[in-house]
Amino acid sequence: MLNVSKPSANRLDIELSGALDKEAMRSALDHLIEKSEGITNGRMLYKILDFEMPTLGAMAVEFQKMPKLFSLIGKFDKCAVLSDTAWIRTAAEIEGAVIPSLEIKSFPLSAGKAAEDWLDDRVESESDEEENFPV
């Protein structure tokens, strides 16, 4: 199941749980594209609760919609990925390094508040003590 919601004018929240089949993928991507209309300097919170590989039909739908999905990247500046699966968090950070216009940071599911703060630029800078650690 993939749910897409729009809690504010420039933010989308996506929640993934379980496997996606062809119809679920089509519906979710259509919602994603629709809810992204008019977003600029967007923020995205992507929560992955229980990841399972999508079916082949679902992947075919995703490839079919890839041109529209690539155009969405320019609408967003930041994406926080919440997952308890380490390799998903690592993959998200690598993806952020590959897409220079989109800053991606990953967090464990328990760090939802930290992810929200980071998305909203409310993250406090490191203290002077941490920056000037004696060598």
Rosetta constraint file for C-alpha pairs under 8 A:
AtomPair CA 1 CA 15 HARMONIC 7.89 0.50
AtomPair CA 1 CA 16 HARMONIC 5.78 0.50
AtomPair CA 1 CA 17 HARMONIC 5.23 0.50
AtomPair CA 1 CA 18 HARMONIC 5.97 0.50
AtomPair CA 1 CA 19 HARMONIC 6.66 0.50
AtomPair CA 1 CA 20 HARMONIC 6.06 0.50
AtomPair CA 1 CA 24 HARMONIC 6.83 0.50
AtomPair CA 2 CA 14 HARMONIC 6.91 0.50
AtomPair CA 2 CA 15 HARMONIC 5.59 0.50
AtomPair CA 2 CA 16 HARMONIC 4.55 0.50
AtomPair CA 2 CA 17 HARMONIC 6.54 0.50
AtomPair CA 2 CA 20 HARMONIC 7.58 0.50
AtomPair CA 2 CA 24 HARMONIC 7.39 0.50
AtomPair CA 2 CA 25 HARMONIC 7.60 0.50
AtomPair CA 2 CA 28 HARMONIC 5.85 0.50
AtomPair CA 3 CA 14 HARMONIC 5.61 0.50
AtomPair CA 3 CA 15 HARMONIC 5.17 0.50
AtomPair CA 3 CA 16 HARMONIC 6.65 0.50
AtomPair CA 3 CA 28 HARMONIC 6.64 0.50
AtomPair CA 4 CA 12 HARMONIC 6.87 0.50
AtomPair CA 4 CA 13 HARMONIC 5.76 0.50
AtomPair CA 4 CA 14 HARMONIC 4.62 0.50
AtomPair CA 4 CA 15 HARMONIC 6.67 0.50
AtomPair CA 4 CA 28 HARMONIC 7.00 0.50
AtomPair CA 4 CA 31 HARMONIC 6.55 0.50
AtomPair CA 4 CA 32 HARMONIC 6.12 0.50
AtomPair CA 4 CA 35 HARMONIC 7.86 0.50
AtomPair CA 5 CA 12 HARMONIC 5.75 0.50
AtomPair CA 5 CA 13 HARMONIC 5.21 0.50
AtomPair CA 5 CA 14 HARMONIC 6.54 0.50
AtomPair CA 5 CA 35 HARMONIC 7.52 0.50
AtomPair CA 6 CA 10 HARMONIC 7.97 0.50
AtomPair CA 6 CA 11 HARMONIC 5.86 0.50
AtomPair CA 6 CA 12 HARMONIC 4.58 0.50
AtomPair CA 6 CA 13 HARMONIC 6.18 0.50
AtomPair CA 6 CA 35 HARMONIC 6.65 0.50
AtomPair CA 7 CA 11 HARMONIC 6.27 0.50
AtomPair CA 7 CA 12 HARMONIC 6.55 0.50
AtomPair CA 7 CA 13 HARMONIC 7.22 0.50
AtomPair CA 8 CA 12 HARMONIC 7.46 0.50
AtomPair CA 9 CA 39 HARMONIC 6.76 0.50
AtomPair CA 10 CA 39 HARMONIC 5.19 0.50
AtomPair CA 10 CA 40 HARMONIC 6.38 0.50
AtomPair CA 10 CA 41 HARMONIC 6.78 0.50
AtomPair CA 10 CA 42 HARMONIC 4.59 0.50
AtomPair CA 10 CA 43 HARMONIC 6.21 0.50
AtomPair CA 11 CA 39 HARMONIC 7.66 0.50
AtomPair CA 11 CA 42 HARMONIC 5.49 0.50
AtomPair CA 11 CA 43 HARMONIC 4.69 0.50
AtomPair CA 11 CA 44 HARMONIC 5.54 0.50
AtomPair CA 11 CA 45 HARMONIC 7.78 0.50
AtomPair CA 12 CA 35 HARMONIC 7.57 0.50
AtomPair CA 12 CA 36 HARMONIC 7.50 0.50
AtomPair CA 12 CA 42 HARMONIC 7.81 0.50
AtomPair CA 12 CA 43 HARMONIC 6.54 0.50
AtomPair CA 12 CA 44 HARMONIC 4.88 0.50
AtomPair CA 12 CA 45 HARMONIC 6.42 0.50
AtomPair CA 13 CA 44 HARMONIC 5.72 0.50
AtomPair CA 13 CA 45 HARMONIC 4.71 0.50
AtomPair CA 13 CA 46 HARMONIC 5.90 0.50
AtomPair CA 13 CA 47 HARMONIC 7.70 0.50
AtomPair CA 14 CA 44 HARMONIC 7.51 0.50
AtomPair CA 14 CA 45 HARMONIC 6.18 0.50
AtomPair CA 14 CA 46 HARMONIC 4.72 0.50
AtomPair CA 14 CA 47 HARMONIC 6.09 0.50
AtomPair CA 15 CA 46 HARMONIC 5.94 0.50
AtomPair CA 15 CA 47 HARMONIC 4.71 0.50
AtomPair CA 15 CA 48 HARMONIC 5.89 0.50
AtomPair CA 15 CA 49 HARMONIC 7.29 0.50
AtomPair CA 16 CA 46 HARMONIC 7.82 0.50
AtomPair CA 16 CA 47 HARMONIC 6.27 0.50
AtomPair CA 16 CA 48 HARMONIC 4.81 0.50
AtomPair CA 16 CA 49 HARMONIC 6.05 0.50
AtomPair CA 16 CA 50 HARMONIC 6.93 0.50
AtomPair CA 16 CA 51 HARMONIC 7.07 0.50
AtomPair CA 17 CA 48 HARMONIC 6.26 0.50
AtomPair CA 17 CA 49 HARMONIC 5.16 0.50
AtomPair CA 17 CA 50 HARMONIC 4.57 0.50
AtomPair CA 17 CA 51 HARMONIC 5.91 0.50
AtomPair CA 17 CA 52 HARMONIC 7.76 0.50
AtomPair CA 18 CA 49 HARMONIC 7.86 0.50
AtomPair CA 18 CA 50 HARMONIC 5.25 0.50
AtomPair CA 18 CA 51 HARMONIC 5.33 0.50
AtomPair CA 18 CA 52 HARMONIC 5.18 0.50
AtomPair CA 19 CA 51 HARMONIC 6.85 0.50
AtomPair CA 19 CA 52 HARMONIC 4.73 0.50
AtomPair CA 19 CA 53 HARMONIC 5.91 0.50
AtomPair CA 19 CA 54 HARMONIC 5.17 0.50
AtomPair CA 19 CA 55 HARMONIC 7.29 0.50
AtomPair CA 20 CA 24 HARMONIC 5.68 0.50
AtomPair CA 20 CA 25 HARMONIC 5.86 0.50
AtomPair CA 20 CA 52 HARMONIC 7.85 0.50
AtomPair CA 20 CA 53 HARMONIC 7.56 0.50
AtomPair CA 20 CA 54 HARMONIC 4.75 0.50
AtomPair CA 20 CA 55 HARMONIC 6.33 0.50
AtomPair CA 20 CA 58 HARMONIC 6.33 0.50
AtomPair CA 21 CA 25 HARMONIC 6.06 0.50
AtomPair CA 21 CA 54 HARMONIC 6.17 0.50
AtomPair CA 21 CA 55 HARMONIC 5.29 0.50
AtomPair CA 21 CA 56 HARMONIC 7.90 0.50
AtomPair CA 21 CA 57 HARMONIC 6.40 0.50
AtomPair CA 21 CA 58 HARMONIC 4.98 0.50
AtomPair CA 22 CA 26 HARMONIC 6.19 0.50
AtomPair CA 22 CA 55 HARMONIC 6.99 0.50
AtomPair CA 22 CA 56 HARMONIC 7.80 0.50
AtomPair CA 22 CA 57 HARMONIC 4.72 0.50
AtomPair CA 22 CA 58 HARMONIC 3.91 0.50
AtomPair CA 22 CA 59 HARMONIC 7.58 0.50
AtomPair CA 22 CA 60 HARMONIC 7.82 0.50
AtomPair CA 22 CA 61 HARMONIC 6.50 0.50
AtomPair CA 23 CA 27 HARMONIC 6.13 0.50
AtomPair CA 23 CA 58 HARMONIC 7.28 0.50
AtomPair CA 24 CA 28 HARMONIC 6.02 0.50
AtomPair CA 24 CA 58 HARMONIC 7.62 0.50
AtomPair CA 25 CA 29 HARMONIC 6.00 0.50
AtomPair CA 25 CA 58 HARMONIC 5.41 0.50
AtomPair CA 25 CA 61 HARMONIC 6.80 0.50
AtomPair CA 25 CA 62 HARMONIC 7.18 0.50
AtomPair CA 26 CA 30 HARMONIC 6.09 0.50
AtomPair CA 26 CA 58 HARMONIC 7.40 0.50
AtomPair CA 26 CA 61 HARMONIC 6.20 0.50
AtomPair CA 26 CA 62 HARMONIC 7.62 0.50
AtomPair CA 27 CA 31 HARMONIC 6.23 0.50
AtomPair CA 28 CA 32 HARMONIC 6.12 0.50
AtomPair CA 29 CA 33 HARMONIC 6.10 0.50
AtomPair CA 29 CA 62 HARMONIC 7.71 0.50
AtomPair CA 29 CA 65 HARMONIC 7.84 0.50
AtomPair CA 30 CA 34 HARMONIC 6.04 0.50
AtomPair CA 31 CA 35 HARMONIC 5.93 0.50
AtomPair CA 32 CA 36 HARMONIC 6.09 0.50
AtomPair CA 33 CA 37 HARMONIC 6.77 0.50
AtomPair CA 33 CA 68 HARMONIC 7.46 0.50
AtomPair CA 33 CA 69 HARMONIC 7.39 0.50
AtomPair CA 33 CA 72 HARMONIC 7.47 0.50
AtomPair CA 36 CA 72 HARMONIC 7.16 0.50
AtomPair CA 36 CA 75 HARMONIC 7.64 0.50
AtomPair CA 39 CA 75 HARMONIC 5.80 0.50
AtomPair CA 39 CA 76 HARMONIC 7.61 0.50
AtomPair CA 40 CA 75 HARMONIC 4.89 0.50
AtomPair CA 40 CA 76 HARMONIC 6.52 0.50
AtomPair CA 41 CA 75 HARMONIC 5.93 0.50
AtomPair CA 41 CA 76 HARMONIC 5.24 0.50
AtomPair CA 41 CA 77 HARMONIC 5.36 0.50
AtomPair CA 42 CA 75 HARMONIC 5.77 0.50
AtomPair CA 42 CA 76 HARMONIC 3.99 0.50
AtomPair CA 42 CA 77 HARMONIC 5.57 0.50
AtomPair CA 42 CA 78 HARMONIC 6.79 0.50
AtomPair CA 43 CA 76 HARMONIC 5.64 0.50
AtomPair CA 43 CA 77 HARMONIC 6.15 0.50
AtomPair CA 43 CA 78 HARMONIC 4.97 0.50
AtomPair CA 43 CA 79 HARMONIC 5.76 0.50
AtomPair CA 43 CA 119 HARMONIC 6.38 0.50
AtomPair CA 44 CA 76 HARMONIC 7.20 0.50
AtomPair CA 44 CA 78 HARMONIC 6.35 0.50
AtomPair CA 44 CA 79 HARMONIC 4.55 0.50
AtomPair CA 44 CA 80 HARMONIC 6.28 0.50
AtomPair CA 44 CA 119 HARMONIC 7.76 0.50
AtomPair CA 45 CA 79 HARMONIC 5.83 0.50
AtomPair CA 45 CA 80 HARMONIC 4.96 0.50
AtomPair CA 45 CA 81 HARMONIC 6.15 0.50
AtomPair CA 45 CA 82 HARMONIC 7.61 0.50
AtomPair CA 45 CA 115 HARMONIC 7.82 0.50
AtomPair CA 45 CA 116 HARMONIC 7.74 0.50
AtomPair CA 45 CA 119 HARMONIC 7.92 0.50
AtomPair CA 46 CA 79 HARMONIC 7.12 0.50
AtomPair CA 46 CA 80 HARMONIC 6.08 0.50
AtomPair CA 46 CA 81 HARMONIC 4.75 0.50
AtomPair CA 46 CA 82 HARMONIC 6.12 0.50
AtomPair CA 47 CA 81 HARMONIC 5.89 0.50
AtomPair CA 47 CA 82 HARMONIC 4.63 0.50
AtomPair CA 47 CA 83 HARMONIC 6.26 0.50
AtomPair CA 47 CA 109 HARMONIC 7.53 0.50
AtomPair CA 48 CA 81 HARMONIC 7.46 0.50
AtomPair CA 48 CA 82 HARMONIC 6.02 0.50
AtomPair CA 48 CA 83 HARMONIC 5.11 0.50
AtomPair CA 49 CA 83 HARMONIC 6.30 0.50
AtomPair CA 49 CA 84 HARMONIC 7.59 0.50
AtomPair CA 49 CA 109 HARMONIC 7.83 0.50
AtomPair CA 54 CA 58 HARMONIC 5.78 0.50
AtomPair CA 54 CA 59 HARMONIC 6.43 0.50
AtomPair CA 55 CA 59 HARMONIC 6.38 0.50
AtomPair CA 56 CA 60 HARMONIC 6.19 0.50
AtomPair CA 57 CA 61 HARMONIC 6.38 0.50
AtomPair CA 58 CA 62 HARMONIC 6.33 0.50
AtomPair CA 59 CA 63 HARMONIC 6.23 0.50
AtomPair CA 60 CA 64 HARMONIC 6.15 0.50
AtomPair CA 61 CA 65 HARMONIC 6.32 0.50
AtomPair CA 62 CA 66 HARMONIC 6.02 0.50
AtomPair CA 65 CA 69 HARMONIC 6.27 0.50
AtomPair CA 66 CA 70 HARMONIC 6.04 0.50
AtomPair CA 67 CA 71 HARMONIC 6.50 0.50
AtomPair CA 68 CA 72 HARMONIC 6.62 0.50
AtomPair CA 69 CA 73 HARMONIC 7.04 0.50
AtomPair CA 70 CA 74 HARMONIC 7.83 0.50
AtomPair CA 71 CA 75 HARMONIC 7.63 0.50
AtomPair CA 72 CA 76 HARMONIC 7.19 0.50
AtomPair CA 73 CA 101 HARMONIC 7.88 0.50
AtomPair CA 73 CA 102 HARMONIC 7.08 0.50
AtomPair CA 74 CA 101 HARMONIC 7.11 0.50
AtomPair CA 74 CA 102 HARMONIC 7.78 0.50
AtomPair CA 76 CA 102 HARMONIC 6.51 0.50
AtomPair CA 77 CA 101 HARMONIC 6.51 0.50
AtomPair CA 77 CA 102 HARMONIC 4.87 0.50
AtomPair CA 77 CA 103 HARMONIC 6.06 0.50
AtomPair CA 78 CA 102 HARMONIC 5.59 0.50
AtomPair CA 78 CA 103 HARMONIC 4.69 0.50
AtomPair CA 78 CA 104 HARMONIC 5.82 0.50
AtomPair CA 78 CA 119 HARMONIC 6.55 0.50
AtomPair CA 79 CA 102 HARMONIC 7.24 0.50
AtomPair CA 79 CA 103 HARMONIC 6.24 0.50
AtomPair CA 79 CA 104 HARMONIC 4.77 0.50
AtomPair CA 79 CA 105 HARMONIC 6.54 0.50
AtomPair CA 79 CA 119 HARMONIC 7.17 0.50
AtomPair CA 80 CA 104 HARMONIC 5.83 0.50
AtomPair CA 80 CA 105 HARMONIC 5.11 0.50
AtomPair CA 80 CA 106 HARMONIC 5.64 0.50
AtomPair CA 80 CA 107 HARMONIC 7.24 0.50
AtomPair CA 80 CA 115 HARMONIC 5.88 0.50
AtomPair CA 80 CA 116 HARMONIC 7.82 0.50
AtomPair CA 80 CA 118 HARMONIC 7.81 0.50
AtomPair CA 80 CA 119 HARMONIC 6.72 0.50
AtomPair CA 81 CA 89 HARMONIC 6.93 0.50
AtomPair CA 81 CA 92 HARMONIC 7.03 0.50
AtomPair CA 81 CA 104 HARMONIC 7.30 0.50
AtomPair CA 81 CA 105 HARMONIC 6.28 0.50
AtomPair CA 81 CA 106 HARMONIC 4.54 0.50
AtomPair CA 81 CA 107 HARMONIC 6.06 0.50
AtomPair CA 81 CA 115 HARMONIC 7.82 0.50
AtomPair CA 82 CA 89 HARMONIC 7.53 0.50
AtomPair CA 82 CA 106 HARMONIC 5.91 0.50
AtomPair CA 82 CA 107 HARMONIC 4.89 0.50
AtomPair CA 82 CA 108 HARMONIC 5.36 0.50
AtomPair CA 82 CA 109 HARMONIC 5.01 0.50
AtomPair CA 82 CA 111 HARMONIC 7.65 0.50
AtomPair CA 82 CA 112 HARMONIC 7.08 0.50
AtomPair CA 82 CA 115 HARMONIC 7.63 0.50
AtomPair CA 83 CA 88 HARMONIC 6.93 0.50
AtomPair CA 83 CA 89 HARMONIC 6.47 0.50
AtomPair CA 83 CA 106 HARMONIC 7.54 0.50
AtomPair CA 83 CA 107 HARMONIC 6.44 0.50
AtomPair CA 83 CA 108 HARMONIC 4.98 0.50
AtomPair CA 83 CA 109 HARMONIC 5.05 0.50
AtomPair CA 84 CA 89 HARMONIC 7.89 0.50
AtomPair CA 84 CA 107 HARMONIC 7.94 0.50
AtomPair CA 84 CA 108 HARMONIC 4.92 0.50
AtomPair CA 84 CA 109 HARMONIC 5.62 0.50
AtomPair CA 85 CA 89 HARMONIC 6.60 0.50
AtomPair CA 85 CA 108 HARMONIC 7.84 0.50
AtomPair CA 86 CA 90 HARMONIC 6.22 0.50
AtomPair CA 87 CA 91 HARMONIC 6.00 0.50
AtomPair CA 88 CA 92 HARMONIC 6.13 0.50
AtomPair CA 89 CA 93 HARMONIC 6.37 0.50
AtomPair CA 89 CA 106 HARMONIC 5.19 0.50
AtomPair CA 89 CA 107 HARMONIC 6.97 0.50
AtomPair CA 89 CA 108 HARMONIC 7.96 0.50
AtomPair CA 90 CA 94 HARMONIC 6.27 0.50
AtomPair CA 90 CA 106 HARMONIC 7.61 0.50
AtomPair CA 91 CA 95 HARMONIC 6.11 0.50
AtomPair CA 92 CA 96 HARMONIC 6.26 0.50
AtomPair CA 92 CA 104 HARMONIC 6.62 0.50
AtomPair CA 92 CA 105 HARMONIC 7.19 0.50
AtomPair CA 92 CA 106 HARMONIC 6.60 0.50
AtomPair CA 93 CA 97 HARMONIC 6.40 0.50
AtomPair CA 93 CA 104 HARMONIC 5.84 0.50
AtomPair CA 93 CA 105 HARMONIC 5.88 0.50
AtomPair CA 93 CA 106 HARMONIC 6.50 0.50
AtomPair CA 94 CA 98 HARMONIC 6.38 0.50
AtomPair CA 95 CA 99 HARMONIC 6.25 0.50
AtomPair CA 95 CA 104 HARMONIC 7.46 0.50
AtomPair CA 96 CA 100 HARMONIC 6.89 0.50
AtomPair CA 96 CA 102 HARMONIC 6.11 0.50
AtomPair CA 96 CA 103 HARMONIC 5.46 0.50
AtomPair CA 96 CA 104 HARMONIC 4.66 0.50
AtomPair CA 96 CA 105 HARMONIC 7.46 0.50
AtomPair CA 97 CA 103 HARMONIC 7.73 0.50
AtomPair CA 97 CA 104 HARMONIC 7.89 0.50
AtomPair CA 99 CA 103 HARMONIC 7.76 0.50
AtomPair CA 106 CA 115 HARMONIC 7.88 0.50
AtomPair CA 107 CA 111 HARMONIC 5.97 0.50
AtomPair CA 107 CA 112 HARMONIC 7.51 0.50
AtomPair CA 107 CA 114 HARMONIC 7.95 0.50
AtomPair CA 107 CA 115 HARMONIC 6.59 0.50
AtomPair CA 108 CA 112 HARMONIC 7.67 0.50
AtomPair CA 111 CA 115 HARMONIC 6.30 0.50
AtomPair CA 112 CA 116 HARMONIC 6.20 0.50
AtomPair CA 113 CA 117 HARMONIC 6.10 0.50
AtomPair CA 114 CA 118 HARMONIC 6.07 0.50
AtomPair CA 114 CA 123 HARMONIC 7.65 0.50
AtomPair CA 115 CA 119 HARMONIC 6.17 0.50
AtomPair CA 116 CA 120 HARMONIC 6.21 0.50
AtomPair CA 117 CA 121 HARMONIC 6.04 0.50
AtomPair CA 117 CA 122 HARMONIC 4.74 0.50
AtomPair CA 117 CA 123 HARMONIC 5.62 0.50
AtomPair CA 118 CA 122 HARMONIC 5.83 0.50
AtomPair CA 118 CA 123 HARMONIC 5.29 0.50
AtomPair CA 126 CA 130 HARMONIC 6.34 0.50
AtomPair CA 126 CA 131 HARMONIC 6.72 0.50
AtomPair CA 127 CA 131 HARMONIC 6.50 0.50
AtomPair CA 128 CA 132 HARMONIC 6.07 0.50
AtomPair CA 129 CA 133 HARMONIC 6.23 0.50
